[in-house]
């Protein structure tokens, strides 16, 4: 079969390779892939020479080709959406582990479901870290990215007053369109206090913004960090930022690899799929292309040439 591998010398850091079809263990299913979506984290990793030759891909959608030998997986022909912690999903066939996949409702198309796994699951886990957020303010940064897009909506669905941070004034309308109750336009933090303090802050930017976010996190609140699209280097003043105003602030480093130990991805994906099926959760703008164009689309993603999620489809 064909699969995509990391190749820092190629367009988008990706190239195609021929490889053997994966062989599932007794508790695993074999999935024939129909679509997958790109995430900035994996594509960024592919730009490293140290990663050259490795498979790539978290998110996938497909149809069960062979059910798990021990009977634990969905029956053949079931459409499923899932993710691969092993990061090898950009291929014609993938291994399906029951705890990392969920059946897709009939009303949801493959390309729609493909936007969910890593972005949706990360957003859901982040919102779940909020304590007593009903009727209180929750701040979400980076709402033009997949995680922030879902997190803002999920916070509002949880009964919170959803506040979006955007970098440019022209992004405010987008934030309001997906349900923001208030929008703060700031690149590095000034002005965030106008809509705070916040019981929960969800951030994927990091860098210089982190210290400012900690300042506006309420007493007893939590700052959830799931990524660093800005810079991995951050600084803040321990006394006023963390211990000021009575302390009791928490910084939580969120990794989807660890969150599955708290709630299986299969369960969390089911929660998200039901919200989409009932039209309570909006999907991002979807850019679709044949998977032969994956290197080019990956390059466009790195260069921020489109918004929303990119979904690549595999001809059947």
ROPAKOL-960139 format. One line per 5 residues: number of its first residue (from 1); for each residue x, y, z of N, C-alpha, C. Coordinates in Angstrom, 2 decimals, decimal comma, m for minus. Example, Ala and Ser with C-alpha at 12.3 -4.5 7.8 and 13.67 -1.06 7.14 Angstrom:
# residues 2
1	13,19/m5,69/7,80/12,30/m4,50/7,80/13,20/m3,30/7,80  12,85/m2,25/7,08/13,67/m1,06/7,14/12,90/0,03/7,87
This chain:
# residues 316
1	0,84/m1,19/0,00/0,00/0,00/0,00/0,88/1,24/0,00  0,25/2,39/m0,23/0,96/3,67/m0,18/0,75/4,32/1,19  1,78/5,00/1,67/1,66/5,82/2,85/2,50/7,09/2,66  2,21/8,09/3,46/2,97/9,33/3,44/3,99/9,28/4,57  5,20/9,72/4,27/6,26/9,74/5,27/6,83/11,16/5,38
6	7,54/11,40/6,47/8,18/12,69/6,68/9,45/12,78/5,85  9,61/13,91/5,19/10,78/14,13/4,33/11,05/15,64/4,29  11,93/16,09/5,16/12,19/17,52/5,30/12,69/18,16/4,00  13,19/17,36/3,06/13,71/17,92/1,81/12,62/18,08/0,75  11,42/17,60/1,02/10,34/17,64/0,04/9,36/18,77/0,36
11	8,46/19,07/m0,57/7,44/20,09/m0,37/6,59/19,71/0,84  6,40/20,66/1,74/5,59/20,41/2,92/6,21/19,45/3,92  7,44/19,00/3,64/8,09/18,04/4,52/7,53/16,64/4,40  6,85/16,35/3,27/6,18/15,06/3,11/6,46/14,45/1,74  6,47/13,13/1,67/6,57/12,42/0,41/5,87/11,07/0,54
16	5,66/10,39/m0,59/4,95/9,11/m0,60/5,94/7,94/m0,60  5,48/6,82/m0,04/6,31/5,63/0,02/5,43/4,39/m0,11  6,02/3,32/m0,63/5,34/2,02/m0,68/5,75/1,21/0,55  4,76/0,57/1,17/5,04/m0,20/2,38/4,05/m1,36/2,50  4,35/m2,30/3,36/3,44/m3,43/3,57/2,18/m2,98/4,29
21	1,07/m3,64/4,01/m0,16/m3,36/4,71/0,01/m3,76/6,18  m0,49/m2,93/7,12/m0,30/m3,25/8,54/m1,06/m4,52/8,94  m0,51/m5,23/9,91/m1,12/m6,47/10,40/m1,64/m6,23/11,82  m2,96/m6,20/11,99/m3,52/m5,93/13,32/m3,31/m7,08/14,30  m3,18/m6,74/15,57/m3,16/m7,72/16,64/m4,60/m8,18/16,92
26	m4,79/m9,23/17,69/m6,15/m9,76/17,91/m7,17/m8,75/18,41  m6,73/m7,73/19,17/m7,66/m6,74/19,70/m7,80/m5,53/18,79  m7,20/m5,57/17,62/m7,22/m4,42/16,70/m7,96/m4,75/15,41  m8,53/m3,72/14,80/m9,19/m3,85/13,51/m8,29/m3,28/12,41  m8,58/m3,67/11,17/m7,90/m3,07/10,02/m8,89/m2,11/9,37
31	m8,47/m0,87/9,19/m9,33/0,17/8,65/m8,83/0,60/7,28  m9,73/0,62/6,30/m9,41/1,15/4,98/m9,70/2,65/5,02  m8,67/3,46/4,89/m8,79/4,90/5,09/m9,50/5,58/3,92  m10,40/6,49/4,24/m11,08/7,27/3,20/m10,70/8,75/3,26  m10,28/9,22/4,44/m9,93/10,64/4,57/m9,09/10,84/5,83
36	m8,37/11,93/5,86/m7,62/12,32/7,07/m7,46/13,83/7,06  m7,22/14,40/8,23/m7,02/15,85/8,31/m5,62/16,15/8,82  m5,15/17,35/8,51/m3,81/17,77/8,90/m3,86/18,60/10,17  m2,84/18,43/11,00/m2,67/19,24/12,20/m1,30/19,93/12,13  m1,27/21,18/12,57/m0,04/21,94/12,47/1,12/21,28/13,23
41	0,80/20,64/14,36/1,86/20,02/15,15/2,61/18,93/14,40  1,87/18,03/13,76/2,53/16,94/13,05/3,28/17,43/11,81  2,69/18,40/11,11/3,35/18,93/9,92/4,61/19,70/10,30  4,56/20,41/11,41/5,76/21,10/11,89/6,86/20,11/12,24  6,50/19,01/12,86/7,47/17,98/13,23/8,14/17,39/11,98
46	7,38/17,29/10,88/7,90/16,70/9,65/9,01/17,53/9,01  9,16/18,78/9,45/10,18/19,64/8,86/11,58/19,35/9,41  11,67/18,49/10,41/12,95/18,16/11,02/13,67/17,05/10,26  14,95/17,24/10,02/15,74/16,20/9,37/15,79/14,93/10,21  15,67/15,08/11,52/15,71/13,92/12,41/14,51/13,00/12,24
51	13,43/13,55/11,65/12,21/12,76/11,48/12,12/12,12/10,09  13,08/12,36/9,25/13,02/11,91/7,86/12,82/10,40/7,77  11,85/10,00/6,96/11,58/8,59/6,73/10,53/7,99/7,65  10,10/8,74/8,66/9,11/8,22/9,60/7,70/8,40/9,05  6,77/7,52/9,42/5,37/7,73/9,01/4,80/8,95/9,71
56	3,62/9,38/9,30/3,02/10,59/9,85/1,51/10,46/9,85  0,86/11,19/10,73/m0,59/11,28/10,70/m1,28/10,84/11,97  m2,06/11,74/12,57/m2,88/11,40/13,73/m4,30/11,05/13,32  m4,99/11,98/12,66/m6,43/11,84/12,40/m6,72/10,97/11,17  m7,78/10,17/11,27/m8,21/9,40/10,10/m9,69/9,08/10,19
61	m10,26/8,84/9,02/m11,62/8,31/8,87/m11,52/7,16/7,89  m12,32/6,13/8,11/m12,27/4,99/7,19/m13,38/4,00/7,48  m13,28/2,87/6,82/m14,27/1,79/6,95/m13,58/0,54/7,48  m14,19/m0,13/8,43/m13,62/m1,35/8,97/m13,52/m2,40/7,87  m12,29/m2,78/7,56/m12,05/m3,81/6,55/m12,06/m5,20/7,19
66	m11,37/m5,31/8,31/m11,33/m6,56/9,08/m11,56/m6,22/10,54  m12,58/m6,82/11,14/m12,84/m6,54/12,55/m11,82/m7,25/13,43  m11,69/m6,79/14,67/m10,73/m7,39/15,59/m11,03/m8,87/15,79  m9,99/m9,68/15,76/m10,15/m11,13/15,87/m10,80/m11,55/17,17  m10,62/m10,75/18,24/m11,22/m11,11/19,52/m12,66/m10,61/19,65
71	m13,19/m10,01/18,57/m14,58/m9,56/18,55/m14,83/m8,23/19,24  m13,79/m7,52/19,63/m13,96/m6,29/20,39/m14,22/m5,06/19,53  m13,95/m5,14/18,24/m14,09/m3,97/17,38/m15,41/m3,92/16,65  m15,69/m2,81/15,95/m16,92/m2,69/15,15/m16,92/m3,71/14,02  m18,09/m4,08/13,51/m18,16/m5,05/12,42/m17,65/m4,48/11,10
76	m17,27/m5,33/10,15/m16,82/m4,86/8,83/m17,86/m3,95/8,19  m17,37/m2,93/7,49/m18,26/m1,99/6,82/m18,64/m0,78/7,65  m18,32/m0,78/8,95/m18,64/0,35/9,81/m17,72/1,53/9,51  m18,32/2,70/9,31/m17,51/3,90/9,14/m17,05/4,38/10,52  m15,76/4,67/10,64/m15,22/5,08/11,94/m14,31/6,29/11,78
81	m14,18/7,03/12,87/m13,23/8,13/12,96/m12,36/7,88/14,17  m11,07/8,16/14,04/m10,18/7,92/15,16/m8,85/8,63/14,98  m7,94/8,33/15,89/m6,60/8,89/15,78/m5,59/7,84/16,18  m4,37/8,03/15,70/m3,29/7,09/15,93/m2,20/7,74/16,77  m2,06/7,37/18,06/m0,96/7,90/18,86/0,40/7,60/18,23
86	0,47/6,50/17,45/1,72/6,14/16,78/2,06/7,06/15,62  1,12/7,95/15,26/1,30/8,91/14,19/1,67/8,23/12,86  0,78/7,37/12,38/1,01/6,68/11,10/m0,28/6,57/10,29  m1,18/7,54/10,44/m2,52/7,44/9,86/m2,63/7,86/8,41  m1,62/8,55/7,86/m1,71/9,01/6,48/m1,30/7,88/5,55
91	m2,21/6,92/5,39/m1,92/5,72/4,61/m3,23/5,13/4,12  m3,14/4,22/3,16/m4,34/3,60/2,60/m5,03/2,68/3,60  m4,25/2,12/4,52/m4,81/1,28/5,59/m4,15/1,67/6,91  m4,95/1,64/7,99/m4,41/1,91/9,31/m4,95/0,88/10,29  m4,25/0,75/11,41/m4,71/m0,09/12,50/m5,72/0,69/13,32
96	m6,82/0,06/13,67/m7,84/0,71/14,49/m7,93/0,08/15,87  m7,57/0,85/16,90/m7,73/0,41/18,28/m9,05/0,93/18,82  m9,82/0,05/19,45/m11,17/0,40/19,88/m11,22/1,62/20,79  m10,21/1,81/21,64/m10,26/2,94/22,57/m9,98/4,27/21,90  m9,50/4,23/20,64/m9,15/5,46/19,93/m10,07/5,77/18,75
101	m11,17/5,04/18,58/m12,05/5,29/17,44/m13,50/5,19/17,85  m14,37/5,74/17,00/m15,82/5,70/17,26/m16,57/5,60/15,94  m17,71/4,90/15,93/m18,55/4,83/14,71/m19,08/6,22/14,37  m19,22/6,48/13,08/m19,70/7,78/12,60/m21,20/7,69/12,32  m22,01/8,58/12,90/m23,45/8,58/12,60/m23,70/8,81/11,11
106	m24,79/8,28/10,62/m25,10/8,35/9,19/m25,18/9,79/8,68  m25,63/10,71/9,53/m25,84/12,10/9,09/m24,54/12,88/8,93  m23,42/12,31/9,36/m22,14/13,03/9,31/m21,26/12,44/8,21  m20,77/13,29/7,31/m19,92/12,83/6,20/m18,50/12,57/6,68  m17,78/11,77/5,91/m16,40/11,43/6,26/m15,53/12,67/6,43
111	m15,65/13,62/5,49/m14,78/14,80/5,57/m15,10/15,65/6,79  m16,35/15,61/7,24/m16,71/16,35/8,45/m16,11/15,67/9,68  m16,28/14,37/9,76/m15,76/13,62/10,91/m14,24/13,73/11,00  m13,57/13,86/9,86/m12,11/13,90/9,84/m11,54/15,12/10,55  m12,34/16,16/10,73/m11,85/17,38/11,39/m11,76/17,21/12,91
116	m12,34/16,14/13,43/m12,54/16,03/14,88/m11,38/15,55/15,73  m10,71/14,45/15,38/m9,94/13,74/16,42/m9,01/14,57/17,29  m7,87/14,99/16,78/m6,92/15,67/17,66/m7,42/17,04/18,10  m7,95/17,83/17,17/m8,41/19,18/17,54/m9,61/19,11/18,47  m10,61/18,32/18,11/m11,81/18,24/18,93/m11,57/17,60/20,28
121	m10,80/16,52/20,30/m10,52/15,84/21,56/m9,70/16,71/22,51  m8,74/17,46/21,96/m7,94/18,36/22,79/m8,82/19,46/23,38  m9,69/20,02/22,55/m10,59/21,08/23,01/m11,52/20,56/24,11  m12,07/19,38/23,90/m13,00/18,81/24,87/m12,30/18,54/26,20  m11,10/17,97/26,13/m10,34/17,70/27,36/m10,02/19,00/28,09
126	m9,70/20,05/27,34/m9,36/21,34/27,96/m10,57/21,93/28,68  m11,72/21,91/28,04/m12,93/22,45/28,67/m13,31/21,61/29,89  m13,11/20,31/29,80/m13,41/19,43/30,93/m12,55/19,74/32,15  m11,43/20,43/31,95/m10,58/20,80/33,09/m11,16/21,97/33,87  m12,16/22,62/33,32/m12,79/23,73/34,03/m13,62/23,24/35,20
131	m13,57/23,98/36,28/m14,31/23,65/37,49/m15,26/24,79/37,81  m16,55/24,50/37,92/m17,56/25,52/38,23/m17,53/26,68/37,23  m17,59/26,34/35,94/m17,55/27,39/34,91/m18,93/27,87/34,49  m19,97/27,21/34,94/m21,34/27,62/34,58/m21,58/29,05/35,03  m21,91/29,91/34,05/m22,19/31,30/34,34/m20,97/32,16/34,61
136	m19,77/31,60/34,42/m18,54/32,35/34,66/m17,75/32,47/33,36  m16,78/33,37/33,36/m16,04/33,67/32,13/m14,93/32,67/31,88  m14,87/32,20/30,62/m13,80/31,32/30,14/m13,14/32,00/28,96  m11,81/32,07/28,98/m11,06/32,71/27,90/m10,39/31,64/27,03  m10,54/31,79/25,72/m9,92/30,87/24,77/m9,07/31,67/23,80
141	m7,80/31,31/23,67/m6,91/31,97/22,70/m6,89/31,16/21,41  m6,38/31,78/20,35/m6,18/31,05/19,10/m7,43/30,43/18,51  m8,55/31,17/18,50/m9,82/30,58/18,07/m9,89/30,36/16,56  m8,94/30,87/15,80/m8,92/30,59/14,36/m8,26/29,24/14,06  m7,66/28,61/15,07/m7,11/27,27/14,92/m8,14/26,23/15,32
146	m7,89/24,96/15,00/m8,86/23,91/15,24/m9,24/23,74/16,69  m8,26/23,69/17,59/m8,55/23,49/19,02/m9,33/24,66/19,58  m8,86/25,88/19,33/m9,54/27,05/19,84/m10,95/27,19/19,29  m11,13/26,84/18,02/m12,44/26,89/17,37/m13,45/26,02/18,11  m13,04/24,78/18,41/m13,94/23,87/19,12/m14,07/24,26/20,59
151	m12,97/24,67/21,22/m12,98/24,96/22,65/m13,93/26,11/22,99  m13,93/27,15/22,17/m14,81/28,29/22,44/m16,27/27,84/22,44  m16,65/27,04/21,46/m18,03/26,55/21,38/m18,37/25,62/22,54  m17,44/24,73/22,88/m17,69/23,77/23,95/m17,81/24,47/25,30  m17,02/25,53/25,50/m17,13/26,30/26,73/m18,52/26,93/26,85
156	m19,01/27,47/25,75/m20,34/28,08/25,77/m21,41/27,03/25,98  m21,27/25,87/25,34/m22,23/24,78/25,53/m22,24/24,30/26,98  m21,13/24,52/27,68/m21,03/24,12/29,09/m21,63/25,16/30,02  m22,16/26,23/29,45/m22,81/27,26/30,26/m21,93/28,42/30,65  m20,72/28,47/30,12/m19,80/29,55/30,46/m20,05/30,79/29,60
161	m19,55/31,90/30,07/m19,48/33,12/29,25/m18,19/33,01/28,46  m18,30/32,78/27,16/m17,14/32,47/26,33/m16,50/33,74/25,78  m15,24/33,93/26,11/m14,48/35,11/25,67/m13,36/34,64/24,75  m13,24/35,27/23,59/m12,21/34,91/22,62/m11,11/35,95/22,58  m9,87/35,48/22,50/m8,73/36,36/22,25/m8,35/36,22/20,79
166	m8,25/37,33/20,08/m7,79/37,32/18,69/m6,68/38,35/18,54  m5,87/38,17/17,52/m4,73/39,06/17,32/m5,09/40,30/16,51  m6,07/40,17/15,61/m6,38/41,27/14,70/m7,86/41,63/14,74  m8,21/42,91/14,59/m9,62/43,34/14,66/m10,52/42,61/13,67  m10,00/42,28/12,48/m10,84/41,64/11,48/m11,23/40,21/11,85
171	m10,61/39,66/12,91/m10,96/38,31/13,36/m12,10/38,31/14,37  m12,48/39,49/14,85/m13,52/39,57/15,88/m14,86/39,05/15,37  m15,20/39,37/14,13/m16,46/38,91/13,56/m16,55/37,39/13,51  m15,43/36,74/13,20/m15,40/35,28/13,16/m15,66/34,71/14,55  m15,05/35,32/15,56/m15,24/34,86/16,93/m16,71/34,96/17,34
176	m17,34/36,06/16,99/m18,75/36,24/17,32/m19,62/35,26/16,57  m19,24/34,94/15,35/m20,01/34,00/14,52/m20,07/32,61/15,14  m19,00/32,21/15,82/m19,00/30,88/16,44/m19,41/30,91/17,91  m19,94/32,07/18,34/m20,57/32,10/19,65/m19,89/32,88/20,74  m18,82/33,61/20,45/m18,14/34,37/21,51/m19,09/35,41/22,11
181	m19,14/35,45/23,45/m19,93/36,47/24,13/m19,18/37,79/24,22  m17,86/37,72/24,14/m17,02/38,92/24,14/m15,72/38,58/23,42  m15,09/39,59/22,86/m13,84/39,40/22,11/m12,83/40,44/22,59  m11,60/39,97/22,83/m10,51/40,87/23,18/m9,47/40,80/22,06  m9,19/41,95/21,46/m8,20/42,02/20,39/m6,86/42,42/21,01
186	m5,94/41,47/21,08/m4,62/41,73/21,64/m3,67/40,63/21,19  m2,45/41,00/20,89/m1,45/40,02/20,47/m0,65/39,49/21,65  m0,41/40,36/22,64/0,48/39,95/23,72/m0,08/40,19/25,12  m1,40/40,42/25,23/m2,01/40,42/26,54/m2,73/41,66/27,03  m2,27/42,89/26,74/m2,95/44,07/27,25/m4,43/44,08/26,84
191	m5,29/44,37/27,80/m6,73/44,43/27,53/m7,49/43,19/27,95  m6,78/42,10/28,23/m7,47/40,87/28,62/m8,24/41,03/29,92  m7,76/41,91/30,80/m8,41/42,08/32,10/m9,78/42,73/31,98  m10,08/43,37/30,86/m11,37/44,04/30,70/m12,54/43,06/30,78  m12,34/41,83/30,33/m13,41/40,84/30,33/m13,21/39,77/31,41
196	m12,13/39,89/32,19/m11,83/38,90/33,22/m12,31/39,31/34,58  m11,90/38,58/35,62/m11,00/37,43/35,56/m11,72/36,19/35,02  m10,93/35,16/34,70/m11,45/33,99/34,03/m11,30/32,75/34,90  m12,38/32,02/35,04/m12,33/30,78/35,81/m11,49/29,72/35,11  m11,50/29,76/33,78/m10,73/28,82/32,96/m10,13/29,58/31,79
201	m8,85/29,34/31,52/m8,17/29,90/30,35/m7,60/28,74/29,55  m7,89/28,71/28,25/m7,40/27,64/27,37/m6,47/28,27/26,35  m5,21/27,86/26,36/m4,20/28,53/25,54/m3,35/27,55/24,75  m3,15/27,87/23,47/m2,26/27,08/22,62/m1,17/27,93/22,00  m0,95/29,14/22,55/0,03/30,07/21,99/1,32/30,07/22,80
206	1,20/30,23/24,12/2,39/30,23/24,97/3,20/31,50/24,81  4,52/31,38/24,92/5,40/32,53/24,75/5,11/33,65/25,73  5,26/34,88/25,24/5,08/36,05/26,10/3,64/36,21/26,59  2,70/35,58/25,89/1,30/35,72/26,27/0,99/34,97/27,57  1,74/33,92/27,87/1,42/33,04/29,00/1,37/33,79/30,32
211	2,36/34,63/30,59/2,38/35,38/31,84/1,18/36,30/31,97  0,76/36,90/30,87/m0,40/37,78/30,89/m1,68/37,00/31,16  m1,74/35,79/30,62/m2,92/34,94/30,84/m3,02/34,52/32,30  m1,89/34,25/32,90/m1,88/33,85/34,31/m2,39/34,98/35,20  m2,06/36,21/34,84/m2,49/37,37/35,62/m4,01/37,51/35,64
216	m4,68/37,09/34,56/m6,13/37,27/34,49/m6,90/36,00/34,84  m6,18/34,94/35,25/m6,83/33,73/35,72/m7,33/33,98/37,14  m8,59/33,68/37,41/m9,21/33,99/38,69/m8,68/33,12/39,82  m8,86/33,57/41,03/m8,52/32,77/42,20/m9,29/31,45/42,14  m8,58/30,33/42,27/m9,20/29,02/42,15/m9,37/28,57/40,71
221	m8,92/29,39/39,76/m9,07/29,06/38,34/m7,90/28,25/37,81  m8,02/27,91/36,55/m7,01/27,05/35,93/m6,65/27,56/34,54  m5,35/27,58/34,26/m4,82/27,93/32,94/m4,36/26,63/32,29  m5,04/26,22/31,23/m4,74/24,98/30,52/m3,90/25,30/29,29  m2,70/24,74/29,22/m1,80/24,95/28,09/m1,72/23,66/27,27
226	m2,12/23,73/26,01/m2,11/22,53/25,18/m1,12/22,61/24,02  m0,47/23,76/23,82/0,45/23,90/22,70/1,20/25,21/22,77  2,12/25,38/21,83/2,95/26,60/21,79/3,13/27,04/20,33  2,06/27,55/19,73/2,18/28,03/18,36/3,02/29,30/18,30  3,19/29,97/19,44/4,05/31,16/19,50/5,47/30,76/19,80
231	5,81/30,68/21,08/7,15/30,32/21,50/7,07/29,37/22,69  8,03/28,45/22,75/8,08/27,53/23,89/8,69/28,19/25,12  9,27/29,36/24,96/9,87/30,08/26,09/8,86/31,07/26,65  8,59/30,94/27,94/7,64/31,83/28,60/8,20/32,24/29,96  7,79/33,41/30,43/8,23/33,86/31,75/7,08/34,57/32,45
236	7,05/34,47/33,77/6,08/35,19/34,55/6,64/35,38/35,95  6,09/36,35/36,68/6,52/36,65/38,03/5,77/35,74/38,99  6,48/34,88/39,69/5,84/33,91/40,55/4,94/34,54/41,59  5,39/35,64/42,21/4,59/36,16/43,32/3,28/36,80/42,88  3,29/37,89/42,09/2,00/38,50/41,76/1,18/37,69/40,76
241	1,85/36,99/39,84/1,11/36,29/38,80/0,48/35,00/39,31  1,21/34,26/40,11/0,71/32,96/40,56/0,12/33,01/41,96  0,76/33,77/42,86/0,32/33,80/44,25/m0,48/35,04/44,60  m0,50/36,03/43,72/m1,22/37,26/43,99/m2,72/37,04/44,07  m3,43/38,00/44,65/m4,89/37,97/44,79/m5,37/36,69/45,48
246	m4,57/36,18/46,39/m5,00/35,02/47,14/m4,52/33,68/46,62  m3,81/33,66/45,50/m3,25/32,41/44,99/m4,29/31,45/44,44  m4,03/30,16/44,67/m4,92/29,09/44,23/m5,13/29,06/42,73  m4,13/29,47/41,96/m4,20/29,33/40,52/m3,43/28,09/40,11  m3,90/27,43/39,05/m3,24/26,22/38,57/m2,86/26,37/37,10
251	m1,70/25,84/36,74/m1,31/25,72/35,33/m1,33/24,23/35,00  m2,07/23,87/33,97/m2,23/22,46/33,61/m1,67/22,24/32,21  m0,68/21,37/32,10/m0,13/21,02/30,79/m0,89/19,84/30,21  m1,59/20,08/29,12/m2,49/19,07/28,55/m1,85/18,37/27,36  m1,80/17,04/27,42/m1,36/16,21/26,30/m2,43/15,17/26,02
256	m2,87/15,07/24,79/m3,91/14,10/24,43/m3,46/12,68/24,74  m2,16/12,44/24,67/m1,63/11,10/24,95/m1,92/10,70/26,40  m1,96/11,66/27,31/m2,25/11,37/28,71/m3,74/11,42/29,01  m4,47/12,29/28,30/m5,89/12,44/28,56/m6,67/11,16/28,29  m6,17/10,31/27,38/m6,87/9,07/27,08/m6,88/8,14/28,29
261	m5,97/8,38/29,23/m5,97/7,59/30,47/m7,13/7,99/31,38  m7,66/9,20/31,18/m8,78/9,70/31,98/m10,10/9,32/31,33  m10,20/9,51/30,03/m11,39/9,15/29,27/m10,95/8,59/27,92  m11,34/7,36/27,57/m10,97/6,81/26,26/m11,41/7,74/25,13  m10,59/7,86/24,12/m10,95/8,71/22,98/m12,25/8,26/22,33
266	m12,54/6,97/22,38/m13,78/6,45/21,81/m14,99/7,11/22,47  m14,94/7,26/23,79/m16,05/7,89/24,52/m16,13/9,38/24,19  m14,99/10,05/24,21/m14,96/11,49/23,94/m15,39/11,80/22,50  m14,95/10,98/21,55/m15,38/11,18/20,16/m16,89/11,02/20,03  m17,44/10,05/20,76/m18,89/9,88/20,75/m19,62/11,11/21,24
271	m19,08/11,75/22,26/m19,68/12,99/22,78/m19,67/14,07/21,72  m18,54/14,23/21,03/m18,42/15,25/19,99/m19,33/14,96/18,81  m19,37/13,71/18,38/m20,20/13,34/17,23/m21,68/13,59/17,51  m22,11/13,35/18,74/m23,52/13,60/19,06/m23,83/15,10/19,02  m22,88/15,92/19,44/m23,09/17,37/19,37/m23,18/17,86/17,93
276	m22,38/17,27/17,06/m22,43/17,64/15,64/m23,73/17,15/15,01  m24,09/15,92/15,34/m25,31/15,33/14,79/m26,54/16,15/15,16  m26,55/16,70/16,37/m27,67/17,51/16,84/m27,53/18,98/16,44  m26,47/19,29/15,67/m26,22/20,64/15,15/m25,99/21,67/16,26  m25,46/21,22/17,38/m25,11/22,14/18,45/m23,65/22,56/18,39
281	m22,85/21,84/17,64/m21,43/22,15/17,50/m21,11/22,39/16,03  m20,62/23,61/15,75/m20,25/23,94/14,37/m18,93/23,27/13,99  m18,80/22,95/12,71/m17,55/22,44/12,18/m16,76/23,58/11,56  m15,45/23,49/11,53/m14,64/24,54/10,91/m14,80/24,53/9,40  m14,36/25,59/8,77/m14,29/25,62/7,32/m13,35/24,51/6,87
286	m13,80/23,72/5,88/m13,03/22,56/5,46/m12,48/22,77/4,05  m11,18/22,67/3,91/m10,51/22,68/2,60/m10,22/21,24/2,23  m10,79/20,76/1,12/m10,61/19,36/0,73/m9,75/19,25/m0,52  m9,05/18,13/m0,63/m8,24/17,84/m1,81/m7,95/16,34/m1,84  m7,57/15,85/m3,00/m7,13/14,45/m3,12/m5,82/14,29/m2,35
291	m5,63/13,13/m1,75/m4,45/12,96/m0,89/m3,14/13,06/m1,65  m3,19/12,98/m2,98/m1,98/13,18/m3,77/m1,44/14,60/m3,61  m2,31/15,52/m3,17/m1,91/16,92/m2,98/m1,49/17,23/m1,54  m1,35/16,20/m0,72/m1,04/16,42/0,69/0,22/17,28/0,90  1,34/17,02/0,20/2,52/17,87/0,42/2,25/19,35/0,18
296	1,53/19,67/m0,89/1,23/21,08/m1,19/0,32/21,67/m0,12  m0,72/20,95/0,27/m1,64/21,45/1,29/m0,91/21,63/2,62  0,00/20,71/2,92/0,78/20,85/4,16/1,63/22,11/4,13  2,22/22,41/2,97/3,01/23,63/2,83/2,13/24,87/3,01  0,91/24,82/2,43/m0,02/25,94/2,59/m0,43/26,12/4,05
301	m0,58/25,00/4,77/m0,93/25,07/6,18/0,17/25,76/6,98  1,41/25,39/6,72/2,53/26,00/7,43/2,62/27,49/7,15  2,26/27,88/5,92/2,34/29,28/5,52/1,04/30,05/5,75  0,09/29,40/6,46/m1,19/30,02/6,83/m1,93/30,59/5,62  m1,99/29,81/4,55/m2,66/30,26/3,34/m4,16/29,98/3,35
306	m4,65/29,26/4,37/m6,08/29,02/4,48/m6,44/28,91/5,95  m7,71/29,08/6,26/m8,19/28,95/7,62/m9,01/27,66/7,74  m9,27/27,25/8,97/m10,05/26,03/9,16/m9,18/24,79/9,10  m9,79/23,68/8,67/m9,11/22,40/8,62/m8,96/21,90/7,18  m7,82/21,28/6,90/m7,58/20,66/5,60/m7,86/19,18/5,72
311	m8,70/18,65/4,83/m9,04/17,23/4,82/m8,67/16,67/3,45  m7,88/15,60/3,47/m7,44/14,93/2,24/m8,23/13,63/2,08  m8,71/13,38/0,88/m9,52/12,19/0,62/m8,75/11,18/m0,21  m8,95/9,90/0,07/m8,28/8,82/m0,64/m9,28/8,13/m1,56  m9,07/8,13/m2,87/m10,00/7,47/m3,79/m10,19/6,00/m3,43
316	m11,43/5,54/m3,52/m11,74/4,15/m3,17/m11,91/3,28/m4,41
